[in-house]
């Protein structure tokens, strides 16, 4: 199948910002792609840390399948710490697979892609565009940033230094920029740096798309994420904790960042032909509304609390459904879908699926066991490659400044040990996100033993104990935490903005012990802002278990008024509808939940029950199979599927097998 595809990564792009801008005519290029293609929300995975997520997008695998587990990593000699490189990646990316199949790729700025891989085509690494030092000094291109090396001179000259930005470029972002006292306010300088780096990526992409032959073109922009971490707090409407003067100065930055990206998109589209397919994807969203946190936890990767679980996905071009809405997409689905676009088989070891709904005509999806086992010229680094441990120090400094990486301790051994613990913690959370709590339990038990004073490890261990039914150990963890000195309030919170630690954990122990009324009262005593951030759905679930139906319904509705995309509240509404045998409403709620939880076995199980109630038996069976796929140890799903196969679909042998399982 002949195909050319441009894959554009907009880190942290969110429909909540985009849709009003498109409606106002401020993002015409993206709007044209949406109207002529398929689009919808795309769910992230956890932890929502960009190097891990963009590697999952490129490989179709979760972090424990691809090997990238954080922002930084120890140097090969184990004596220092560097910004994460692609040398830790253990699985082939989409461009490596295409390389094996005789297709030429251009990859610009993907994170992480340093050092650039020797693919048949061009790769510019994520260290190409990092601005450092004043303009009157040399701005050397990092070794290994460009492949093939003979293009390094041309591409180096395309970079834009922040000191070159003129007022007409900066003032659309900050109309009052001339009033900023830069001796005391560094925010304008940070904005200019982000803007210059973004323009450097765009300049390289425009030159390469015009001057190089390619079948697959991928370009990644990290700037929306950086603009949002720096300036979303000033985005309208003004929050009570934001000073009026700060709001006046920086209120336009985020909207202008999106408009700027739309203009860059238009420039790329002008240089592509009409037969080229275009896909735009973000790895997660970014809270732009009342769900914005007022403070950032002072823990590793604390700024991720500002991320939203839903990003954007747009696919447009020949063979793509026009004006179609995509449902249940995950970032894990991008690589399998790209392989299907090129008519190539999908690896069975990929965690994602082909997004059939994006195609005008459903493709025939073929599979192979694993692309990693396929022999051929894939353009990967040789396995014994080692790289200068200091080449990424400027990137590492930026990650420290953004709050993603802790400041490096003067003692190298301490810094390396802390980095290793952070990587293990991220890996453990990735296992938890996949429902693999046995592996996660092992990791967090090890981390708690090695660093007993780190609350975050104990909290994560608690999560897996809860999933595995280890009630006594849950109680022990809570008692142990209660006996320790309390950390500052911003540290004593569970990740992603959940409530004060001890009260929340106490409530979970009570739920585990089936002491539901006491758990309910404990959760209801939590502050109102905690309830807004997801606990209303949990309270609704307790009401449901207590048979207090009216209060459950009211609580779920309140949760959805606070956040219309609260997947757990939608699942609660599904349960309520199933109880009243309102199967159509139940199915709708389950589908809405799956937009945010596309790999959730319970959501598929409830959808299966809803579809069975509607007498759509074949579809119900598929939903139960999906529930079992994502959790093979799901007895109720096996039982429901067995009954359906035996009584409605005439497959007695499969019914017996599922009952045995």
C-alpha positions in Angstrom: 0.0 0.0 0.0 1.5 3.3 -1.1 1.5 5.8 1.7 3.1 9.1 2.9 2.3 10.2 6.4 3.2 13.3 8.4 3.0 12.6 12.2 3.0 15.8 14.2 3.4 15.7 18.0 2.0 18.6 20.1 3.0 17.8 23.7 0.1 18.5 26.1 -2.3 19.8 23.4 -5.9 19.8 24.7 -9.3 20.0 23.1 -10.6 22.2 25.9 -8.3 25.0 24.6 -8.5 24.1 20.9 -12.2 23.9 20.3 -13.0 27.5 21.4 -10.1 28.7 19.3 -11.3 26.8 16.2 -14.8 28.1 16.7 -13.4 31.7 16.8 -11.5 31.1 13.6 -8.1 31.3 15.3 -6.9 27.8 14.3 -8.1 27.4 10.7 -5.5 24.8 9.6 -6.3 22.4 12.4 -10.0 22.9 11.9 -9.7 22.0 8.2 -8.0 18.7 9.1 -10.7 18.0 11.7 -13.5 18.6 9.2 -11.9 16.5 6.6 -10.7 13.7 8.8 -11.3 11.7 11.9 -10.6 13.2 15.4 -11.3 12.7 19.0 -9.8 12.5 22.5 -6.8 10.2 23.1 -6.2 8.7 26.6 -2.7 8.9 28.1 -1.1 6.2 30.3 0.5 6.7 33.7 2.8 8.0 34.9 2.1 10.9 32.4 5.8 11.8 31.9 6.7 12.9 28.3 9.8 10.8 27.5 7.9 7.7 28.5 4.7 8.7 26.7 6.3 9.7 23.4 8.3 6.4 23.4 5.0 4.6 23.9 3.5 6.5 21.0 6.5 5.5 18.8 6.5 1.9 19.8 2.9 1.0 20.7 4.2 -0.4 24.1 4.0 0.5 27.7 7.2 1.6 29.5 8.0 -1.9 30.8 7.9 -2.9 27.1 10.1 -0.2 25.7 12.6 0.6 28.5 12.3 4.4 28.8 11.3 5.1 32.4 11.9 8.8 33.2 13.5 12.1 32.4 17.1 11.2 33.5 19.2 8.2 33.7 22.6 7.2 35.1 25.6 7.5 32.8 26.9 4.2 31.4 29.8 4.2 33.9 27.3 4.6 36.7 29.2 7.7 38.1 26.8 10.4 37.1 23.4 11.4 35.8 22.4 12.6 32.3 19.2 13.5 30.5 17.4 10.4 29.2 18.7 9.2 25.9 17.3 6.7 23.4 20.1 4.3 24.3 17.8 2.9 27.0 15.0 2.0 24.5 14.7 -1.7 24.2 12.1 -1.9 21.4 12.0 -0.7 17.8 10.2 2.6 17.1 7.9 3.0 14.1 10.7 4.5 12.0 12.9 1.4 12.6 10.1 -0.9 11.5 9.5 1.2 8.4 13.3 1.2 7.7 13.2 -2.6 7.7 10.6 -2.4 5.0 12.4 -0.2 2.6 10.7 3.0 3.6 12.6 6.3 4.3 11.9 8.4 7.4 12.6 11.9 8.6 12.3 12.4 12.3 12.7 15.8 13.9 13.1 16.4 17.7 11.3 13.3 19.0 11.7 12.8 22.7 14.0 11.0 23.5 15.9 10.6 20.2 19.4 11.5 21.2 21.8 10.4 19.9 20.2 10.4 16.4 19.8 6.9 15.0 21.4 5.9 11.7 18.1 5.3 9.8 17.8 5.5 6.1 16.7 9.1 6.0 17.3 11.9 8.5 17.0 12.1 12.3 17.4 15.3 14.3 17.6 14.5 18.0 15.8 16.2 20.9 19.0 18.0 21.8 19.3 19.8 18.5 17.3 22.9 19.4 18.2 23.6 23.0 19.3 27.2 23.3 22.3 27.8 25.5 24.5 30.8 26.2 24.4 34.4 24.9 24.4 35.0 21.2 27.9 36.5 21.1 29.4 33.1 22.0 29.6 29.9 20.1 26.4 27.8 20.1 27.8 24.4 19.3 25.5 21.6 18.0 25.7 18.7 20.4 27.6 15.7 19.0 25.2 13.1 17.7 22.3 15.5 17.2 22.0 15.0 13.4 22.1 11.9 11.3 23.6 11.8 8.7 26.4 14.0 10.0 26.9 15.8 6.7 23.7 17.7 7.2 24.8 19.1 10.6 26.2 22.3 9.2 23.1 23.2 7.2 20.7 22.3 10.0 22.8 24.0 12.7 22.5 27.3 10.8 18.7 27.1 10.9 18.4 27.3 14.6 16.9 30.4 16.2 18.5 31.9 19.3 16.3 33.6 21.8 18.3 36.8 21.6 17.3 37.1 17.9 13.6 37.4 18.6 12.2 40.8 17.8 9.3 42.6 19.5 6.9 41.8 16.7 7.4 38.1 17.4 7.1 38.3 21.2 4.4 40.9 21.7 1.5 38.8 20.4 2.2 36.5 23.3 2.8 39.3 25.9 1.3 42.6 24.5 2.8 44.4 27.6 6.2 42.9 27.1 7.9 46.3 27.2 6.6 46.9 30.7 8.2 43.7 32.1 11.2 44.4 34.3 13.5 41.6 33.2 16.0 42.3 36.0 13.4 40.8 38.4 10.9 38.9 36.2 12.5 36.0 34.3 9.2 34.8 32.8 9.6 36.7 29.6 13.1 35.3 29.1 11.7 31.7 29.6 8.9 32.4 27.1 11.4 33.6 24.6 13.6 30.6 25.1 10.6 28.2 24.6 9.5 30.2 21.5 13.0 30.1 19.9 13.4 26.4 20.5 10.0 25.8 18.9 11.0 28.0 15.9 14.2 26.0 15.5 12.3 22.7 15.2 10.0 24.3 12.7 12.8 25.7 10.6 14.5 22.3 10.4 11.2 20.6 9.6 10.4 23.0 6.8 13.8 22.6 5.2 13.7 18.8 5.5 10.2 18.3 4.2 11.2 20.2 1.1 14.7 19.0 0.5 14.7 15.4 1.5 12.9 12.3 0.1 10.7 10.6 2.7 7.8 8.2 3.1 7.3 9.0 6.8 7.8 12.4 8.4 7.6 12.8 12.2 8.1 16.1 14.0 7.7 16.7 17.7 7.1 20.1 19.4 7.4 20.3 23.2 6.5 23.9 23.4 2.8 23.8 24.2 3.7 21.8 27.3 6.4 24.3 28.3 4.1 27.3 27.6 1.4 25.6 29.7 3.7 24.7 32.7 4.9 28.3 32.7 1.8 30.3 31.9 -1.4 28.2 32.2 -1.9 29.6 35.7 -2.5 33.0 34.1 -4.9 31.8 31.4 -8.5 33.2 31.6 -10.5 33.1 33.8 -8.2 34.5 36.5 -7.9 32.2 39.5 -8.2 33.7 43.0 -4.6 33.0 43.8 -3.2 34.8 40.8 -2.2 38.5 41.2 -4.1 40.8 38.9 -0.9 42.3 37.4 0.5 38.9 36.6 -2.8 38.0 34.9 -2.7 41.2 32.9 0.8 40.6 31.7 0.6 36.9 30.8 -3.1 36.0 30.1 -2.6 35.7 26.3 0.4 33.3 26.3 -1.4 29.9 26.1 -3.9 30.9 23.5 -1.2 32.5 21.4 0.9 29.4 21.7 -1.9 27.3 20.1 -2.4 29.9 17.3 1.3 29.9 16.7 1.3 26.1 16.4 -1.6 26.3 13.9 0.4 28.6 11.7 3.4 26.2 11.8 1.0 23.4 10.9 -0.2 25.5 7.9 3.4 26.0 6.7 4.0 22.3 6.8 0.8 21.5 5.0 1.7 24.0 2.2 4.9 21.9 1.5 3.0 18.6 1.4 0.9 17.2 -1.5 -2.8 16.5 -1.2 -2.2 12.7 -1.2 -0.2 12.9 2.0 -2.0 11.8 5.2 -1.5 13.9 8.3 -1.8 12.9 12.0 -1.6 15.2 15.0 -1.4 13.7 18.4 -0.7 14.8 22.0 0.5 12.6 24.8 -1.8 14.1 27.4 -3.8 17.2 28.0 -3.4 20.1 30.4 -6.0 21.4 32.8 -7.1 24.9 31.6 -10.1 25.4 33.8 -11.2 25.2 37.5 -9.4 21.8 37.7 -6.0 23.7 37.6 -4.1 23.0 40.7 -3.2 25.9 42.9 0.2 24.5 43.8 2.7 21.9 42.6 3.8 19.1 44.9 7.5 19.3 45.7 8.2 15.7 44.6 10.0 14.3 41.5 7.9 15.1 38.4 5.5 17.1 40.6 4.5 19.3 37.6 2.7 16.3 36.1 -0.2 17.2 38.4 -1.2 19.8 35.9 -1.6 17.2 33.1 -5.0 16.0 32.0 -5.6 12.4 31.0 -7.1 13.2 27.6 -5.1 14.7 24.7 -6.0 15.2 21.1 -5.9 13.0 18.0 -6.6 14.1 14.4 -6.0 11.9 11.3 -6.8 13.3 7.8 -6.1 12.5 4.2 -6.8 9.8 1.6 -8.6 6.7 3.0 -9.5 8.4 6.3 -13.1 8.8 7.3 -14.3 12.4 6.7 -15.8 14.2 9.8 -15.6 11.0 11.8 -15.4 11.0 15.6 -12.9 8.7 17.2 -13.7 6.9 20.5 -11.6 4.9 22.9 -8.3 5.9 21.4 -5.1 5.5 23.5 -1.6 6.8 22.8 -0.6 3.1 22.6 -2.8 2.8 19.4 -0.7 5.2 17.3 2.1 2.9 16.2 -0.3 0.0 15.3 -2.5 2.3 13.3 0.5 3.7 11.4 1.6 0.2 10.6 -1.9 -0.5 9.2 -1.8 2.7 7.1 1.4 1.3 5.5 -0.2 -2.1 5.0 2.3 -3.7 7.5 1.4 -6.2 10.2 1.1 -5.2 13.8 3.3 -6.8 16.5 1.3 -9.0 18.8 3.5 -7.7 21.7 2.3 -4.2 21.1 -0.1 -3.0 23.8 -2.2 -0.9 21.5 -4.7 -1.6 18.7 -5.4 -0.4 15.2 -7.9 2.5 15.3 -10.3 0.9 12.7 -12.7 3.8 13.1 -10.2 6.2 11.5 -10.4 4.5 8.1 -13.0 5.1 5.5 -12.8 1.4 4.7 -11.7 -1.0 7.4 -8.2 -2.4 6.7 -7.3 -6.0 7.0 -5.1 -6.1 10.0 -2.3 -8.7 9.9 -0.1 -9.6 12.9 3.3 -11.0 13.6 4.7 -12.1 17.0 7.1 -9.1 17.4 8.9 -6.7 15.1 11.8 -6.8 17.6 12.5 -10.3 16.5 12.5 -9.5 12.8 15.9 -9.4 11.3 16.9 -6.6 8.9 18.4 -3.2 8.5 16.3 -1.2 11.0 18.5 1.8 11.7 18.8 1.1 15.4 21.9 1.9 17.4 24.3 -1.0 17.8 23.8 -2.6 21.2 27.3 -1.7 22.5 27.0 2.0 21.8 28.1 4.3 24.7 27.8 8.0 24.6 29.5 11.0 26.3 27.8 11.3 29.7 28.1 15.1 29.7 26.5 15.9 26.3 23.0 16.2 27.8 23.9 18.5 30.7 22.0 21.5 29.2 18.9 19.4 28.8 19.3 18.2 32.3 19.5 21.7 33.7 16.3 22.6 31.9 14.5 19.5 33.4 15.7 20.6 36.9 14.4 24.1 36.2 11.0 22.8 35.1 10.7 20.7 38.3 10.7 17.3 36.5 14.1 16.3 37.9 15.4 17.0 41.4 18.5 19.2 41.7 21.6 17.1 41.5 23.3 16.5 44.8 26.9 17.3 45.1 27.5 13.7 46.0 27.4 11.8 42.7 26.6 8.5 44.4 23.6 10.1 46.0 22.4 11.6 42.7 22.8 8.2 40.9 20.9 6.3 43.6 18.1 8.8 43.7 17.8 8.7 39.9 17.6 4.9 40.0 14.9 5.0 42.6 12.9 7.5 40.5 13.2 5.2 37.5 12.0 2.2 39.5 9.1 4.2 40.9 8.0 5.3 37.4 8.3 1.6 36.3 6.2 0.5 39.2 3.5 3.0 38.5 3.5 1.9 34.8 2.8 -1.7 36.0 0.0 -0.3 38.2 -1.5 1.5 35.3 -1.6 -1.7 33.4 -3.2 -3.6 36.3 -0.1 -5.6 36.9 0.0 -5.2 40.6 2.1 -8.2 41.4 5.1 -6.7 39.6 4.3 -3.3 41.1 4.0 -4.7 44.6 7.5 -6.2 44.3 9.0 -2.9 43.1 7.5 -0.8 45.7 8.3 -3.3 48.5 11.9 -3.0 47.4 11.8 0.8 47.3 10.2 1.1 50.7 12.9 -1.1 52.2 15.7 0.9 50.5 14.2 4.3 51.3 11.7 4.0 54.2 11.4 7.8 54.6 10.0 8.3 51.1 6.2 8.7 51.6 5.5 8.4 47.9 6.9 4.8 47.8 4.7 3.8 50.7 1.6 5.3 49.1 2.3 3.4 45.9 2.8 0.2 47.8 -0.5 0.9 49.5 -2.2 1.1 46.1 -1.0 -2.3 45.0 -1.8 -3.8 48.4 -5.4 -2.5 47.9 -5.6 -4.1 44.5 -4.2 -7.4 45.7 -6.5 -7.5 48.8 -3.7 -7.2 51.3 -5.8 -5.6 54.0 -3.4 -6.2 56.9 -0.5 -4.7 55.0 -2.6 -1.6 54.1 -3.3 -1.1 57.8 0.4 -1.5 58.6 1.4 1.1 56.0 -1.1 3.6 57.4 0.1 3.0 60.9 3.7 3.4 59.9 2.9 6.7 58.1 0.9 8.0 61.0 3.9 7.4 63.3 6.3 9.5 61.2 6.8 13.3 61.3 4.3 14.9 58.9 5.6 16.4 55.7 4.5 19.8 54.4 0.9 19.7 53.1 1.9 19.9 49.4 4.1 16.8 49.8 1.5 14.9 51.9 -0.7 14.3 48.9 -1.2 11.4 46.6 -0.1 12.2 43.0 -2.5 13.9 40.6 -4.1 16.1 43.2 -5.9 13.7 45.5 -6.7 14.6 49.1 -4.7 14.9 52.3 -2.8 11.7 52.7 -3.8 10.1 56.0 -7.5 10.7 55.8 -7.6 9.3 52.3 -5.6 6.2 53.2 -7.7 5.7 56.3 -10.8 5.7 54.2 -9.4 3.1 51.8 -8.6 0.8 54.7 -12.1 1.2 55.9 -13.5 0.3 52.4 -11.2 -2.7 52.3 -12.6 -3.9 55.6 -16.1 -3.3 54.4 -16.7 -0.6 57.0 -18.5 1.5 54.4 -20.4 4.0 56.6 -17.2 5.0 58.4 -15.3 5.3 55.1 -18.1 7.5 53.7 -17.9 9.9 56.7 -14.1 10.1 56.4 -14.2 11.0 52.7 -17.0 13.5 53.2 -14.9 15.4 55.7 -12.2 16.1 53.1 -11.9 19.7 51.8 -14.2 20.7 48.9 -11.3 21.1 46.4 -10.3 17.5 47.1 -13.9 16.4 46.3 -13.7 18.2 43.0 -10.7 16.2 41.9 -12.3 12.8 41.6 -13.4 11.7 45.0 -17.1 12.5 44.4 -17.2 9.4 42.1 -15.7 7.3 44.9 -18.3 8.6 47.4 -21.0 7.7 44.8 -19.6 4.2 44.7 -19.9 3.8 48.4 -23.5 5.1 48.3 -24.1 2.5 45.6 -22.7 -0.4 47.7 -24.8 0.8 50.6 -28.0 0.7 48.5 -28.5 4.4 49.0 -29.5 4.8 45.3 -30.8 8.4 45.3 -27.7 9.8 47.0 -25.5 7.8 44.7 -27.2 9.2 41.6 -27.0 12.8 43.0 -23.3 12.4 43.8 -22.5 11.0 40.3 -24.3 13.9 38.7 -22.5 16.4 40.9 -19.2 14.8 39.9 -20.1 15.1 36.2 -21.1 18.8 36.7 -17.6 19.4 38.1 -15.9 17.4 35.4 -18.0 16.1 32.5 -15.3 13.7 31.4 -15.0 12.0 34.8 -14.8 8.4 33.7 -15.5 6.9 37.1 -18.6 9.0 37.4 -19.8 7.7 34.0 -19.2 4.1 35.2 -21.3 4.9 38.3 -24.1 6.2 36.1 -23.8 3.0 34.0 -24.3 0.9 37.1 -27.3 3.0 38.1 -28.8 2.6 34.7 -28.2 -1.2 34.7 -29.9 -1.5 38.0 -33.0 0.2 36.5 -32.7 -1.9 33.3 -32.1 1.2 31.2 -29.7 -0.5 29.0 -29.3 2.2 26.3 -28.4 4.8 28.9 -26.1 2.3 30.5 -24.3 1.6 27.2 -23.9 5.3 26.6 -22.3 5.9 30.0 -19.9 2.9 29.5 -18.8 4.3 26.1 -18.2 7.7 27.6 -16.1 6.2 30.3 -14.0 4.3 27.7 -13.0 7.6 26.1 -10.8 8.2 29.1 -10.2 4.6 30.1 -9.7 2.7 26.8 -8.0 -0.2 28.5 -10.3 -0.6 31.5 -11.6 -4.1 31.9 -14.5 -3.0 34.2 -15.7 -0.5 31.6 -15.8 -3.2 28.9 -17.5 -5.6 31.3 -20.3 -3.0 32.1 -20.6 -2.3 28.4 -21.0 -6.0 27.7 -23.8 -6.2 30.2 -25.5 -3.2 28.7 -25.3 -4.6 25.1 -26.6 -7.9 26.3 -29.6 -6.1 27.8 -30.1 -4.5 24.4 -30.0 -8.0 22.8 -26.9 -7.0 20.8 -25.3 -10.3 21.7 -22.4 -10.4 19.3 -21.2 -6.9 20.3 -21.7 -7.9 24.0 -19.5 -10.9 23.5 -16.8 -8.6 22.0 -17.0 -6.3 25.0 -16.6 -9.2 27.4 -13.7 -10.5 25.4 -12.1 -7.0 25.6 -12.6 -7.1 29.4 -10.8 -10.5 29.6 -8.1 -9.3 27.2 -7.2 -6.4 29.6 -7.7 -8.6 32.7 -7.5 -12.4 32.0 -8.3 -13.0 35.8 -11.8 -11.6 35.6 -14.2 -14.4 36.7 -17.4 -12.4 36.2 -16.4 -11.6 32.6 -15.7 -15.2 31.8 -19.0 -16.3 33.4 -21.1 -13.7 31.5 -19.3 -14.5 28.2 -19.8 -18.3 28.8 -23.5 -17.8 29.4 -23.8 -15.6 26.3 -22.0 -18.1 24.1 -24.0 -21.0 25.3 -27.5 -19.5 25.3 -27.4 -16.9 22.5 -24.5 -17.5 20.1 -24.4 -21.3 19.9 -20.8 -21.9 20.8 -20.9 -24.5 23.5 -17.2 -25.4 23.3 -16.0 -21.8 23.8 -18.6 -21.5 26.6 -17.2 -24.5 28.4 -13.6 -23.1 28.1 -14.6 -19.7 29.5 -16.4 -21.4 32.4 -13.3 -23.5 33.1 -11.1 -20.4 33.0 
